[in-house]
């Protein structure tokens, strides 16, 4: 695969005398959501932090959706960017989602679709459709777990042996049969 060493919620290295930017998160047990080696550049650590929010909440009433995405991404960047660049020697990508995507999230999905399409020998459009469908169902599953609690402790998804073209066709057929 084109990236490896994927870990969930890795603990960041401790800050030991480094001068980080104002507002940087310097706690000893700081964590980001995902770490993958080689996603943006070969052999370079890539850290990702995801924020899911409800765009219709009262606190966002007077803001445009694009502005909300940008505010969340800027806040995460302010907290973790210097630390991941200076201490972890990696890249940092914050993204936020509410079912839609901010600028950083779109960039991430485009890169992921390009890499998966090349690896699987599929078209980019089929792959990005599959990723968007998976993301939508994952967000829906997360919302349902928040509402009713979990019934299963271990849900694992394996990308290596999935035929993206068949999955996309099945998804489209299912959606069209509902109309």
Secondary structure, 3 states (H helix, E strand, C coil): CCCEEEEECCECCCCCCCCCCCCCCCCCCCECCEEEECCCCCCCEEEEEEEECCCCCHHHCCCCHHHHHHHHHHHHHHHHHHHHHHCCCCEEEEEEECCCECHHHHHHHHHHHHHHHHHHCCCHHHHHHHHHHHHHHHHHHHHHHHHHCCCCCCCCCCCCCCCHHHHHHHHHHHHHHCC
